[in-house]
Amino acid sequence: MVKVTLQNLDGSAAAGEIELNDAVFGLEPRADILHRVVTWQLENRRGTARGARERSDVARTGKKFGNQKGGGTARHGDRKAPIFIGGGKAHGPRVRDFNISLNKKVRALGLKLALSSKVNSGLVIVENLELAEAKTKALAATLATAGFAGKVLVIDGEAVNENFARAAGNIVGVNVLPAVGANVYDILKHDTLVLTRAAVEKLEARFNG
C-alpha cells in the first residue's frame, strides 16, 4: 500500500492520508499494453465511412448505346461509366469498419497501468471538489495557486460535483470526468491527474469487484 497525503484544491495539505491499492496504483509501466489500449480507443472513435457505388454497383443497362464508328464522340460500352450522370463513382470511398476488439483483461490492465504511471509524478488526491459557488474566475485562481502543471484531468466519484463542473467548463486545459468515465487515453494525455477520495474508492472497487 502506498500512502498519499490528501490535498486541498488550492494545493495546501489537507488533514489525513489515503492508502492506494498496489494492484491498481503500484504496477510497473508497460508501454506495449498502453499502446494497444490507446490504439483500441482511438480506432473505436472513428466513424464507418459511407461507401459510394462504383461502376460494378450501379444498376444500369450494359448494352452498347452507340455505334463504334461514325458518331463523332468517344466509344462507350455502357452507361455505368463514371463520366455519365448516374454512372458509378470512380475510386469512391469504400466501407471500412474500425471497430477492433480488445480483451477486457487487457483493457483493465491498461487503465491500471495508466493510473500507476501518474503516481510518481502528476497524481494529486483531494478530499472532494466542494465549491462555495460555481464561479470560473474563483476556481481558476484556486487552481493557479495549486500550481498544477499543464493539462489537468479531474476525476470525481459517482458523479462530478455540479458546482465544480460548471466552474471548470470554461477553463482551458481542465477536463472533468466521473469515475466511470476514466480511460487510458485521457489520463495519459493530461499532465496532472486529480482524483477525489470518492474517485479512488470507485476505481479500486471497479477492479476488485
Backbone as a printed PyTorch tensor [residue, N CA C, xyz], in Angstrom:
tensor([[[  0.8340,  -1.1950,   0.0000],
         [  0.0000,   0.0000,   0.0000],
         [  0.8790,   1.2590,   0.0000]],

        [[  0.5290,   2.1820,  -0.8550],
         [  1.2300,   3.4610,  -0.9190],
         [  0.3600,   4.5190,  -0.2360]],

        [[  0.9510,   5.2460,   0.7110],
         [  0.2080,   6.2930,   1.4040],
         [  0.4730,   7.6340,   0.7260]],

        [[ -0.6140,   8.3490,   0.4410],
         [ -0.5100,   9.6550,  -0.2030],
         [ -1.2330,  10.6790,   0.6600]],

        [[ -0.6010,  11.8240,   0.8530],
         [ -1.2020,  12.8930,   1.6500],
         [ -2.2940,  13.5920,   0.8500]],

        [[ -3.4280,  13.7620,   1.4810],
         [ -4.5340,  14.4610,   0.8150],
         [ -4.2160,  15.9480,   0.6900]],

        [[ -4.7140,  16.5470,  -0.3870],
         [ -4.5220,  17.9730,  -0.6090],
         [ -5.8680,  18.6720,  -0.7550]],

        [[ -5.8250,  19.9710,  -0.6050],
         [ -6.9770,  20.7920,  -0.9550],
         [ -6.8210,  21.2630,  -2.4010]],

        [[ -7.8810,  21.8050,  -2.9610],
         [ -7.8300,  22.2500,  -4.3500],
         [ -6.7920,  23.3450,  -4.5810]],

        [[ -6.4880,  24.1110,  -3.5490],
         [ -5.5160,  25.1910,  -3.7190],
         [ -4.0760,  24.7100,  -3.5340]],

        [[ -3.8960,  23.4030,  -3.3450],
         [ -2.5530,  22.8410,  -3.2140],
         [ -2.0740,  22.6730,  -1.7990]],

        [[ -2.7820,  23.2230,  -0.8410],
         [ -2.3660,  23.0830,   0.5550],
         [ -2.6870,  21.6810,   1.0610]],

        [[ -1.9480,  21.2540,   2.0670],
         [ -2.1370,  19.9120,   2.6060],
         [ -3.4290,  19.8510,   3.4250]],

        [[ -4.1910,  18.8080,   3.2010],
         [ -5.4120,  18.5860,   3.9760],
         [ -5.1030,  17.6000,   5.1040]],

        [[ -6.0440,  17.4640,   6.0040],
         [ -5.8410,  16.5510,   7.1240],
         [ -6.0190,  15.1140,   6.6590]],

        [[ -5.0370,  14.2750,   6.9690],
         [ -5.1980,  12.8550,   6.6970],
         [ -4.4270,  12.3680,   5.4830]],

        [[ -4.3720,  11.0460,   5.3610],
         [ -3.7230,  10.3710,   4.2480],
         [ -4.6860,   9.3450,   3.6680]],

        [[ -4.3500,   8.8610,   2.4870],
         [ -5.1490,   7.8150,   1.8680],
         [ -4.2080,   6.7300,   1.3700]],

        [[ -4.5960,   5.4870,   1.5460],
         [ -3.7850,   4.3710,   1.0880],
         [ -4.2530,   3.9340,  -0.2960]],

        [[ -3.3040,   3.7880,  -1.2170],
         [ -3.6140,   3.3690,  -2.5800],
         [ -3.2960,   1.8870,  -2.7460]],

        [[ -4.2040,   1.1710,  -3.3590],
         [ -4.0230,  -0.2570,  -3.5850],
         [ -2.9120,  -0.4910,  -4.6110]],

        [[ -1.9140,  -1.2820,  -4.2470],
         [ -0.7970,  -1.5500,  -5.1540],
         [ -1.2380,  -2.2650,  -6.4270]],

        [[ -2.3320,  -3.0180,  -6.3450],
         [ -2.8050,  -3.7500,  -7.5160],
         [ -3.3910,  -2.8140,  -8.5680]],

        [[ -3.6990,  -1.5870,  -8.1730],
         [ -4.2750,  -0.6020,  -9.0940],
         [ -3.2990,   0.5340,  -9.3730]],

        [[ -2.5810,   0.9780,  -8.3470],
         [ -1.7210,   2.1640,  -8.4700],
         [ -0.2250,   1.8460,  -8.3610]],

        [[  0.1180,   0.5680,  -8.2100],
         [  1.5200,   0.2500,  -7.9850],
         [  2.1410,  -0.6710,  -9.0080]],

        [[  1.6540,  -0.6480, -10.2390],
         [  2.1750,  -1.5510, -11.2660],
         [  3.3580,  -0.9320, -12.0070]],

        [[  4.2420,  -1.8060, -12.4880],
         [  5.3730,  -1.3600, -13.2960],
         [  4.8620,  -0.9620, -14.6880]],

        [[  5.4570,   0.0630, -15.3150],
         [  4.9700,   0.5270, -16.6260],
         [  5.1160,  -0.5220, -17.7200]],

        [[  4.1260,  -0.5750, -18.6030],
         [  4.1550,  -1.4680, -19.7630],
         [  3.7030,  -0.6590, -20.9770]],

        [[  4.6650,  -0.1510, -21.7380],
         [  4.3360,   0.6990, -22.8890],
         [  3.5550,  -0.0680, -23.9480]],

        [[  3.8170,  -1.3800, -24.0800],
         [  3.1240,  -2.1620, -25.1070],
         [  1.6220,  -2.2660, -24.8160]],

        [[  1.2710,  -2.4770, -23.5420],
         [ -0.1460,  -2.5770, -23.1730],
         [ -0.8350,  -1.2280, -23.3480]],

        [[ -0.1840,  -0.1630, -22.8950],
         [ -0.7730,   1.1750, -23.0350],
         [ -0.9850,   1.5200, -24.5000]],

        [[ -0.0340,   1.1520, -25.3380],
         [ -0.1620,   1.4290, -26.7730],
         [ -1.3500,   0.6790, -27.3680]],

        [[ -1.5190,  -0.5780, -26.9890],
         [ -2.6430,  -1.3610, -27.5140],
         [ -3.9810,  -0.7680, -27.1040]],

        [[ -4.0890,  -0.3370, -25.8450],
         [ -5.3690,   0.1930, -25.3550],
         [ -5.6760,   1.5480, -25.9920]],

        [[ -4.6790,   2.4180, -26.1010],
         [ -4.9050,   3.7290, -26.7220],
         [ -5.2970,   3.5610, -28.1880]],

        [[ -4.6250,   2.6550, -28.8930],
         [ -4.9720,   2.3900, -30.2930],
         [ -6.4000,   1.8920, -30.4020]],

        [[ -6.7950,   0.9970, -29.5060],
         [ -8.1680,   0.4770, -29.4940],
         [ -9.1800,   1.5970, -29.2600]],

        [[ -8.8830,   2.4890, -28.3100],
         [ -9.7930,   3.6000, -28.0260],
         [ -9.9620,   4.5100, -29.2390]],

        [[ -8.8610,   4.9010, -29.8370],
         [ -8.9210,   5.8530, -30.9460],
         [ -9.5440,   5.2340, -32.1900]],

        [[ -9.2900,   3.9480, -32.4310],
         [ -9.9000,   3.2830, -33.5810],
         [-11.4190,   3.1990, -33.4200]],

        [[-11.8730,   2.9480, -32.1910],
         [-13.3100,   2.8280, -31.9630],
         [-14.0250,   4.1660, -32.0260]],

        [[-13.2890,   5.2690, -31.9590],
         [-13.9060,   6.5860, -32.1140],
         [-14.2070,   6.9120, -33.5740]],

        [[-13.5280,   6.2380, -34.4850],
         [-13.6810,   6.5460, -35.9000],
         [-15.0290,   6.0520, -36.4100]],

        [[-15.6850,   6.8970, -37.1900],
         [-16.9620,   6.5020, -37.7670],
         [-16.7430,   5.6660, -39.0170]],

        [[-17.6980,   4.8050, -39.3160],
         [-17.6220,   3.9890, -40.5190],
         [-17.9220,   4.8510, -41.7420]],

        [[-17.0220,   4.8300, -42.7150],
         [-17.2090,   5.6440, -43.9150],
         [-18.3840,   5.1240, -44.7270]],

        [[-19.1060,   6.0430, -45.3410],
         [-20.2180,   5.6600, -46.2050],
         [-19.6660,   5.2980, -47.5790]],

        [[-19.9300,   4.0950, -48.0090],
         [-19.3890,   3.6370, -49.2860],
         [-20.1500,   4.2190, -50.4700]],

        [[-19.4310,   4.5280, -51.5450],
         [-20.0510,   5.0240, -52.7720],
         [-20.2460,   3.8570, -53.7480]],

        [[-21.2380,   3.9870, -54.6130],
         [-21.4590,   2.9540, -55.6270],
         [-20.4710,   3.1620, -56.7790]],

        [[-19.6980,   2.1380, -57.0350],
         [-18.7630,   2.2000, -58.1340],
         [-19.3870,   1.5870, -59.3820]],

        [[-18.6100,   1.5070, -60.4390],
         [-19.1470,   1.1020, -61.7300],
         [-19.8560,  -0.2510, -61.6850]],

        [[-19.2880,  -1.1710, -60.9230],
         [-19.8780,  -2.5130, -60.8570],
         [-21.1240,  -2.5630, -59.9790]],

        [[-21.3720,  -1.4740, -59.1910],
         [-22.5170,  -1.4740, -58.2690],
         [-23.7480,  -0.7690, -58.8410]],

        [[-23.5790,  -0.0370, -59.9210],
         [-24.6840,   0.7430, -60.4760],
         [-25.5820,  -0.1460, -61.3320]],

        [[-26.8930,  -0.0200, -61.1300],
         [-27.8600,  -0.8170, -61.8910],
         [-28.2900,  -0.0500, -63.1370]],

        [[-27.5230,  -0.1710, -64.2160],
         [-27.8800,   0.4280, -65.4930],
         [-27.6230,  -0.6040, -66.5910]],

        [[-28.1850,  -0.3610, -67.7430],
         [-28.0390,  -1.3260, -68.8310],
         [-26.5810,  -1.4500, -69.2560]],

        [[-26.2190,  -2.6460, -69.6480],
         [-24.8700,  -2.8880, -70.1510],
         [-24.8140,  -2.8840, -71.6620]],

        [[-25.9290,  -2.5100, -72.2610],
         [-25.9980,  -2.5210, -73.7230],
         [-25.1590,  -1.3760, -74.3080]],

        [[-24.4420,  -1.6810, -75.3640],
         [-23.6750,  -0.6420, -76.0580],
         [-24.6700,   0.3000, -76.7230]],

        [[-24.5990,   1.5890, -76.3750],
         [-25.6670,   2.5060, -76.7850],
         [-25.3160,   3.3280, -78.0240]],

        [[-24.1630,   3.1810, -78.5800],
         [-23.8230,   3.9270, -79.7950],
         [-22.9680,   3.0970, -80.7200]],

        [[-22.8740,   3.5530, -81.9510],
         [-22.0300,   2.8500, -82.9080],
         [-20.5580,   3.0030, -82.5400]],

        [[-19.7880,   2.0090, -82.9440],
         [-18.3570,   2.0560, -82.6820],
         [-17.7120,   3.2030, -83.4670]],

        [[-18.2080,   3.4370, -84.6810],
         [-17.6210,   4.4820, -85.5240],
         [-18.7140,   5.3840, -86.0820]],

        [[-18.3220,   6.5770, -86.4260],
         [-19.2300,   7.4680, -87.1340],
         [-20.0310,   8.3920, -86.2490]],

        [[-19.9490,   8.2460, -84.9440],
         [-20.7490,   9.0840, -84.0670],
         [-20.1020,  10.4270, -83.7480]],

        [[-18.8250,  10.5300, -83.9870],
         [-18.1380,  11.7730, -83.6850],
         [-17.8010,  11.9480, -82.2100]],

        [[-18.0280,  10.9390, -81.4120],
         [-17.7430,  11.0000, -79.9690],
         [-16.9360,   9.7710, -79.5760]],

        [[-16.5530,   9.7240, -78.3150],
         [-15.8140,   8.5680, -77.8190],
         [-16.6820,   7.3240, -77.8750]],

        [[-16.0420,   6.1710, -77.9060],
         [-16.7650,   4.8980, -77.9780],
         [-16.9770,   4.3570, -76.5720]],

        [[-18.2260,   4.1640, -76.1780],
         [-18.5460,   3.6920, -74.8300],
         [-19.2960,   2.3740, -74.8940]],

        [[-19.0200,   1.5320, -73.9060],
         [-19.6740,   0.2430, -73.8710],
         [-21.0070,   0.2720, -73.1460]],

        [[-21.1370,   1.0750, -72.0960],
         [-22.4110,   1.1450, -71.3650],
         [-22.5100,   2.4520, -70.5860]],

        [[-23.6420,   2.6580, -69.9300],
         [-23.9110,   3.9040, -69.2200],
         [-23.4010,   3.8900, -67.7780]],

        [[-22.7140,   2.8370, -67.3720],
         [-22.2120,   2.7680, -65.9980],
         [-20.8990,   3.5320, -65.8110]],

        [[-20.3200,   3.9940, -66.8870],
         [-19.0330,   4.6640, -66.7980],
         [-19.1230,   5.9070, -65.9140]],

        [[-18.0910,   6.2130, -65.1540],
         [-18.1180,   7.3560, -64.2270],
         [-18.3420,   8.7170, -64.8930]],

        [[-18.0970,   8.8300, -66.1890],
         [-18.2510,  10.1500, -66.8290],
         [-19.7060,  10.5030, -67.0900]],

        [[-20.6070,   9.5380, -66.9470],
         [-22.0260,   9.7930, -67.2060],
         [-22.7790,  10.1180, -65.9190]],

        [[-23.7870,  10.9870, -66.0220],
         [-24.6770,  11.2300, -64.8860],
         [-25.3840,   9.9260, -64.5370]],

        [[-25.3430,   9.5770, -63.2670],
         [-25.9430,   8.3170, -62.8380],
         [-24.9990,   7.1420, -62.9290]],

        [[-23.8070,   7.3900, -63.4460],
         [-22.8370,   6.3070, -63.5350],
         [-22.1550,   6.0600, -62.1920]],

        [[-21.2710,   5.0760, -62.1590],
         [-20.5720,   4.7380, -60.9180],
         [-19.5270,   5.7770, -60.5600]],

        [[-19.1760,   5.8170, -59.2910],
         [-18.1590,   6.7390, -58.8020],
         [-16.7780,   6.1530, -59.0760]],

        [[-15.8980,   6.9620, -59.6290],
         [-14.5350,   6.4890, -59.8800],
         [-13.7120,   6.5850, -58.5990]],

        [[-13.1520,   5.4780, -58.1660],
         [-12.2980,   5.4280, -56.9660],
         [-13.0030,   6.0250, -55.7490]],

        [[-14.2520,   5.6590, -55.5450],
         [-15.0370,   6.1970, -54.4380],
         [-14.6350,   5.6040, -53.1040]],

        [[-15.1420,   6.1840, -52.0060],
         [-14.8240,   5.6520, -50.6680],
         [-15.4110,   4.2560, -50.4760]],

        [[-14.6530,   3.3950, -49.8480],
         [-15.1050,   2.0390, -49.5430],
         [-15.5780,   1.9760, -48.0900]],

        [[-16.4700,   1.0650, -47.7970],
         [-16.9170,   0.8600, -46.4210],
         [-15.7990,   0.1810, -45.6450]],

        [[-15.3670,   0.8250, -44.5480],
         [-14.3080,   0.2640, -43.7070],
         [-14.7880,   0.2580, -42.2610]],

        [[-14.5860,  -0.8350, -41.6010],
         [-15.0320,  -0.9760, -40.2180],
         [-13.8170,  -0.8960, -39.3010]],

        [[-13.8400,   0.0750, -38.3540],
         [-12.6990,   0.2890, -37.4710],
         [-12.9360,  -0.2460, -36.0600]],

        [[-14.0320,  -0.9720, -35.8610],
         [-14.3610,  -1.4460, -34.5110],
         [-13.5330,  -2.6780, -34.1620]],

        [[-12.2700,  -2.4380, -33.8320],
         [-11.4040,  -3.5510, -33.4490],
         [-11.7630,  -4.0060, -32.0420]],

        [[-11.4450,  -5.2390, -31.7310],
         [-11.7670,  -5.7820, -30.4110],
         [-10.5030,  -5.8650, -29.5660]],

        [[-10.7010,  -5.8340, -28.2670],
         [ -9.5870,  -5.9630, -27.3320],
         [-10.1020,  -6.6570, -26.0860]],

        [[ -9.3550,  -7.6340, -25.6180],
         [ -9.7460,  -8.4100, -24.4540],
         [-10.0020,  -7.5080, -23.2400]],

        [[-11.0530,  -7.8060, -22.4850],
         [-11.4010,  -6.9850, -21.3200],
         [-10.2840,  -6.9340, -20.2870]],

        [[ -9.5700,  -8.0320, -20.1410],
         [ -8.4840,  -8.0620, -19.1590],
         [ -7.3570,  -7.1150, -19.5740]],

        [[ -7.1170,  -7.0120, -20.8660],
         [ -6.0710,  -6.1040, -21.3540],
         [ -6.5140,  -4.6640, -21.1520]],

        [[ -7.8010,  -4.3790, -21.4020],
         [ -8.3250,  -3.0280, -21.2010],
         [ -8.2350,  -2.6290, -19.7250]],

        [[ -8.5760,  -3.5570, -18.8470],
         [ -8.4980,  -3.2660, -17.4090],
         [ -7.0520,  -3.0560, -16.9780]],

        [[ -6.1550,  -3.8840, -17.4850],
         [ -4.7350,  -3.7340, -17.1540],
         [ -4.2050,  -2.3950, -17.6540]],

        [[ -4.6660,  -1.9810, -18.8350],
         [ -4.2400,  -0.6980, -19.3850],
         [ -4.6170,   0.4640, -18.4870]],

        [[ -5.8310,   0.4270, -17.9360],
         [ -6.2740,   1.5040, -17.0520],
         [ -5.4640,   1.5080, -15.7530]],

        [[ -5.1760,   0.3320, -15.2190],
         [ -4.3430,   0.2510, -14.0140],
         [ -2.9540,   0.8260, -14.2760]],

        [[ -2.3940,   0.4870, -15.4350],
         [ -1.0540,   0.9820, -15.7770],
         [ -1.0480,   2.4960, -15.9620]],

        [[ -2.1200,   3.0260, -16.5500],
         [ -2.2150,   4.4740, -16.7430],
         [ -2.2870,   5.1850, -15.3940]],

        [[ -3.0700,   4.6410, -14.4660],
         [ -3.1630,   5.2220, -13.1230],
         [ -1.8220,   5.1190, -12.3940]],

        [[ -1.1680,   3.9690, -12.5400],
         [  0.1230,   3.7680, -11.8710],
         [  1.1840,   4.7220, -12.4050]],

        [[  1.0800,   5.0580, -13.7060],
         [  2.0880,   5.9230, -14.3140],
         [  2.0570,   7.3390, -13.7500]],

        [[  0.9370,   7.7100, -13.1240],
         [  0.8090,   9.0670, -12.5860],
         [  1.2070,   9.1710, -11.1110]],

        [[  1.4260,   8.0300, -10.4550],
         [  1.6680,   8.0580,  -9.0090],
         [  2.9380,   8.8210,  -8.6640]],

        [[  4.0110,   8.5540,  -9.3790],
         [  5.2910,   9.1940,  -9.0550],
         [  5.3630,  10.6500,  -9.4960]],

        [[  4.6420,  11.0010, -10.5210],
         [  4.6320,  12.3960, -10.9790],
         [  3.3150,  12.6800, -11.6870]],

        [[  2.5740,  13.6400, -11.1450],
         [  1.3430,  14.0350, -11.8190],
         [  0.0640,  13.5990, -11.1500]],

        [[  0.1450,  12.9190,  -9.9920],
         [ -1.0720,  12.4920,  -9.2940],
         [ -1.3120,  13.3660,  -8.0720]],

        [[ -2.5330,  13.8970,  -7.9790],
         [ -2.9630,  14.6830,  -6.8160],
         [ -4.2830,  14.1020,  -6.3340]],

        [[ -4.3920,  13.8910,  -5.0220],
         [ -5.6360,  13.3610,  -4.4620],
         [ -6.2110,  14.3830,  -3.4930]],

        [[ -7.4540,  14.7480,  -3.7240],
         [ -8.1310,  15.7370,  -2.8820],
         [ -9.3020,  15.0800,  -2.1620]],

        [[ -9.7140,  15.7060,  -1.0700],
         [-10.8290,  15.1460,  -0.2920],
         [-12.1230,  15.1870,  -1.0970]],

        [[-12.4100,  16.3310,  -1.6990],
         [-13.6110,  16.4870,  -2.5200],
         [-13.4510,  17.7100,  -3.4110]],

        [[-14.4730,  17.9660,  -4.2120],
         [-14.4430,  19.1080,  -5.1300],
         [-15.4540,  20.1790,  -4.7320]],

        [[-15.7630,  20.2480,  -3.4450],
         [-16.7690,  21.1880,  -2.9750],
         [-16.3340,  22.6370,  -3.2170]],

        [[-17.2570,  23.4180,  -3.8020],
         [-17.0390,  24.8450,  -4.0040],
         [-18.2020,  25.6230,  -3.4060]],

        [[-17.9100,  26.7810,  -2.8620],
         [-18.9760,  27.6100,  -2.2890],
         [-19.9580,  28.0470,  -3.3700]],

        [[-19.4350,  28.3890,  -4.5490],
         [-20.2870,  28.7760,  -5.6670],
         [-19.5820,  28.4470,  -6.9790]],

        [[-20.3670,  28.3100,  -8.0220],
         [-19.8250,  27.9180,  -9.3200],
         [-19.2910,  29.1280, -10.0710]],

        [[-18.1210,  29.6030,  -9.6580],
         [-17.5090,  30.7730, -10.2800],
         [-16.2060,  30.3640, -10.9730]],

        [[-16.1590,  30.5560, -12.2920],
         [-14.9860,  30.1640, -13.0650],
         [-13.7410,  30.9280, -12.6240]],

        [[-13.8860,  32.2350, -12.4060],
         [-12.7420,  33.0670, -12.0390],
         [-12.1290,  32.6020, -10.7240]],

        [[-12.9870,  32.3030,  -9.7510],
         [-12.5070,  31.8650,  -8.4390],
         [-11.8040,  30.5090,  -8.5390]],

        [[-12.3810,  29.5830,  -9.3170],
         [-11.7590,  28.2670,  -9.4600],
         [-10.4280,  28.3720, -10.1980]],

        [[-10.3620,  29.2130, -11.2250],
         [ -9.1140,  29.3900, -11.9680],
         [ -8.0090,  29.9190, -11.0580]],

        [[ -8.3690,  30.8450, -10.1640],
         [ -7.3930,  31.3850,  -9.2220],
         [ -6.9330,  30.3070,  -8.2410]],

        [[ -7.8790,  29.4730,  -7.7980],
         [ -7.5460,  28.3840,  -6.8680],
         [ -6.5830,  27.3870,  -7.5020]],

        [[ -6.8640,  27.0050,  -8.7630],
         [ -6.0020,  26.0360,  -9.4570],
         [ -4.6320,  26.6470,  -9.7500]],

        [[ -4.6150,  27.9530, -10.0200],
         [ -3.3300,  28.6240, -10.2580],
         [ -2.4800,  28.6230,  -8.9880]],

        [[ -3.1320,  28.8130,  -7.8540],
         [ -2.4210,  28.7660,  -6.5700],
         [ -1.8400,  27.3770,  -6.3180]],

        [[ -2.6140,  26.3470,  -6.7140],
         [ -2.1490,  24.9710,  -6.5180],
         [ -0.9440,  24.6600,  -7.4020]],

        [[ -0.8300,  25.3620,  -8.5370],
         [  0.3200,  25.1670,  -9.4200],
         [  0.3070,  23.8620, -10.1760]],

        [[ -0.8900,  23.3660, -10.5080],
         [ -0.9660,  22.1300, -11.2860],
         [ -0.3280,  22.3550, -12.6500]],

        [[  0.4780,  21.3900, -13.0980],
         [  1.2260,  21.5510, -14.3450],
         [  0.3810,  21.1800, -15.5590]],

        [[  0.4920,  21.9940, -16.6100],
         [ -0.0880,  21.6720, -17.9100],
         [ -1.5720,  21.3770, -17.8820]],

        [[ -1.9630,  20.3860, -18.6810],
         [ -3.3640,  19.9810, -18.7630],
         [ -3.7410,  19.1790, -17.5210]],

        [[ -4.9400,  19.4490, -17.0170],
         [ -5.3780,  18.8170, -15.7670],
         [ -6.6560,  18.0180, -16.0130]],

        [[ -6.6450,  16.7600, -15.6110],
         [ -7.8400,  15.9160, -15.6620],
         [ -8.3060,  15.6640, -14.2440]],

        [[ -9.5600,  16.0320, -13.9590],
         [-10.1330,  15.8610, -12.6180],
         [-11.1800,  14.7540, -12.6810]],

        [[-11.0320,  13.7480, -11.8480],
         [-11.9720,  12.6280, -11.8160],
         [-12.6130,  12.5770, -10.4370]],

        [[-13.9590,  12.5870, -10.4440],
         [-14.7180,  12.5380,  -9.1950],
         [-15.3240,  11.1490,  -9.0390]],

        [[-16.2050,  10.9800,  -8.0790],
         [-16.7810,   9.6720,  -7.7750],
         [-17.9440,   9.2940,  -8.6760]],

        [[-19.0970,   9.0170,  -8.0620],
         [-20.2850,   8.5890,  -8.8130],
         [-20.6860,   9.6190,  -9.8580]],

        [[-20.6570,  10.8790,  -9.4710],
         [-20.9630,  11.9810, -10.3850],
         [-20.0830,  13.1620, -10.0060]],

        [[-19.7820,  13.9860, -10.9940],
         [-18.9180,  15.1390, -10.7380],
         [-19.7000,  16.1980,  -9.9660]],

        [[-19.0460,  16.8010,  -8.9790],
         [-19.6620,  17.8930,  -8.2230],
         [-20.1930,  18.9480,  -9.1880]],

        [[-21.4700,  19.2900,  -9.0420],
         [-22.1310,  20.1590, -10.0240],
         [-21.4930,  21.5430, -10.1040]],

        [[-21.2350,  22.1580,  -8.9630],
         [-20.6250,  23.4830,  -8.9650],
         [-19.2360,  23.4630,  -9.6100]],

        [[-18.4560,  22.4300,  -9.2970],
         [-17.1210,  22.3320,  -9.8640],
         [-17.1920,  22.1470, -11.3750]],

        [[-18.0910,  21.2850, -11.8390],
         [-18.2130,  21.0340, -13.2780],
         [-18.5960,  22.3090, -14.0250]],

        [[-19.5170,  23.0890, -13.4370],
         [-19.9370,  24.3380, -14.0840],
         [-18.8060,  25.3640, -14.0940]],

        [[-18.0820,  25.4540, -12.9940],
         [-16.9960,  26.4300, -12.9020],
         [-15.8240,  26.0590, -13.8020]],

        [[-15.5700,  24.7670, -13.9630],
         [-14.4240,  24.3210, -14.7640],
         [-14.7170,  24.2760, -16.2480]],

        [[-15.9780,  24.4430, -16.6080],
         [-16.3850,  24.2770, -18.0040],
         [-15.6720,  25.1970, -18.9770]],

        [[-15.3240,  26.4120, -18.5430],
         [-14.7040,  27.3850, -19.4400],
         [-13.2080,  27.5770, -19.1820]],

        [[-12.6060,  26.7200, -18.3750],
         [-11.1750,  26.8350, -18.1060],
         [-10.4150,  25.9610, -19.0970]],

        [[ -9.5790,  26.5830, -19.9100],
         [ -8.8330,  25.8500, -20.9290],
         [ -7.8270,  24.9040, -20.2610]],

        [[ -7.8030,  23.6690, -20.7290],
         [ -6.8330,  22.7050, -20.2150],
         [ -7.2840,  21.9310, -19.0040]],

        [[ -8.5230,  22.2060, -18.5180],
         [ -9.0640,  21.4720, -17.3710],
         [-10.2690,  20.6630, -17.8360]],

        [[-10.2130,  19.3640, -17.6510],
         [-11.3110,  18.4870, -18.0380],
         [-11.7650,  17.6730, -16.8330]],

        [[-13.0550,  17.3640, -16.8150],
         [-13.6550,  16.7080, -15.6570],
         [-14.4060,  15.4570, -16.1020]],

        [[-14.2460,  14.3680, -15.3350],
         [-14.9380,  13.1140, -15.6320],
         [-15.4290,  12.4630, -14.3440]],

        [[-16.5330,  11.7080, -14.4010],
         [-16.8750,  10.8430, -13.2660],
         [-15.9770,   9.6090, -13.2940]],

        [[-15.9290,   8.8660, -12.2170],
         [-15.0280,   7.7060, -12.1330],
         [-15.3290,   6.6740, -13.2150]],

        [[-16.6030,   6.5360, -13.5640],
         [-16.9740,   5.5370, -14.5660],
         [-16.4190,   5.8960, -15.9400]],

        [[-16.0940,   7.1710, -16.1640],
         [-15.5790,   7.6040, -17.4540],
         [-14.0630,   7.5930, -17.5540]],

        [[-13.3760,   7.1710, -16.4970],
         [-11.9060,   7.1470, -16.5090],
         [-11.4060,   6.2300, -17.6180]],

        [[-10.4710,   6.7130, -18.4190],
         [ -9.9510,   5.9130, -19.5230],
         [ -8.4760,   6.2170, -19.7500]],

        [[ -7.8110,   5.2970, -20.4200],
         [ -6.3560,   5.3620, -20.5830],
         [ -5.9400,   6.5980, -21.3810]],

        [[ -6.6020,   6.8580, -22.5000],
         [ -6.1870,   7.9470, -23.3840],
         [ -6.2400,   9.2980, -22.6760]],

        [[ -7.3500,   9.5770, -21.9950],
         [ -7.4900,  10.8660, -21.3260],
         [ -6.4930,  11.0150, -20.1800]],

        [[ -6.2420,   9.9360, -19.4480],
         [ -5.2880,  10.0040, -18.3360],
         [ -3.8850,  10.3020, -18.8470]],

        [[ -3.4860,   9.6450, -19.9280],
         [ -2.1250,   9.8070, -20.4350],
         [ -1.9010,  11.1570, -21.1080]],

        [[ -2.9250,  11.7120, -21.7260],
         [ -2.7130,  12.9630, -22.4690],
         [ -2.7520,  14.2010, -21.5690]],

        [[ -3.1080,  14.0130, -20.2960],
         [ -3.0760,  15.1250, -19.3480],
         [ -1.8180,  15.0300, -18.4840]],

        [[ -1.2900,  16.1960, -18.1320],
         [ -0.0650,  16.2270, -17.3340],
         [ -0.3170,  15.9380, -15.8590]],

        [[ -1.4660,  16.4020, -15.3590],
         [ -1.7940,  16.2290, -13.9450],
         [ -3.1320,  15.5010, -13.8190]],

        [[ -3.1700,  14.4870, -12.9730],
         [ -4.3930,  13.7430, -12.6920],
         [ -4.8310,  14.0390, -11.2650]],

        [[ -6.0280,  14.6000, -11.1190],
         [ -6.5710,  14.9200,  -9.7990],
         [ -7.7190,  13.9600,  -9.5040]],

        [[ -7.5720,  13.1940,  -8.4440],
         [ -8.6130,  12.2520,  -8.0280],
         [ -9.1810,  12.6910,  -6.6890]],

        [[-10.4770,  12.5290,  -6.5270],
         [-11.0720,  12.7300,  -5.2110],
         [-10.9950,  11.4130,  -4.4420]],

        [[-11.2240,  11.4900,  -3.1390],
         [-11.2390,  10.2620,  -2.3360],
         [-12.3030,   9.2940,  -2.8840]],

        [[-13.4590,   9.8430,  -3.2690],
         [-14.5400,   9.0160,  -3.8140],
         [-14.1120,   8.3520,  -5.1240]],

        [[-13.3350,   9.0640,  -5.9470],
         [-12.8650,   8.5030,  -7.2120],
         [-11.9220,   7.3330,  -6.9740]],

        [[-11.0360,   7.4730,  -5.9850],
         [-10.1070,   6.3840,  -5.6600],
         [-10.8860,   5.1490,  -5.2210]],

        [[-11.8780,   5.3490,  -4.3630],
         [-12.6880,   4.2280,  -3.8830],
         [-13.4360,   3.5620,  -5.0300]],

        [[-13.9880,   4.3650,  -5.9400],
         [-14.7310,   3.8240,  -7.0770],
         [-13.8160,   3.0310,  -7.9990]],

        [[-12.6450,   3.5720,  -8.2810],
         [-11.7210,   2.9060,  -9.1960],
         [-11.2110,   1.5920,  -8.6040]],

        [[-10.8850,   1.6060,  -7.3140],
         [-10.4020,   0.3840,  -6.6960],
         [-11.5050,  -0.6640,  -6.6240]],

        [[-12.7430,  -0.2250,  -6.3360],
         [-13.8680,  -1.1580,  -6.2910],
         [-14.1710,  -1.7230,  -7.6800]],

        [[-13.9280,  -0.9220,  -8.7020],
         [-14.1770,  -1.3550, -10.0880],
         [-13.3280,  -2.5630, -10.4530]],

        [[-12.0980,  -2.6130,  -9.9530],
         [-11.2180,  -3.7190, -10.2840],
         [-11.3480,  -4.8800,  -9.2900]],

        [[-11.6880,  -4.5600,  -8.0440],
         [-11.8210,  -5.6080,  -7.0440],
         [-13.1800,  -6.2850,  -7.0690]],

        [[-14.1400,  -5.6160,  -7.7690],
         [-15.4860,  -6.1850,  -7.8110],
         [-15.5860,  -7.2630,  -8.8490]]])
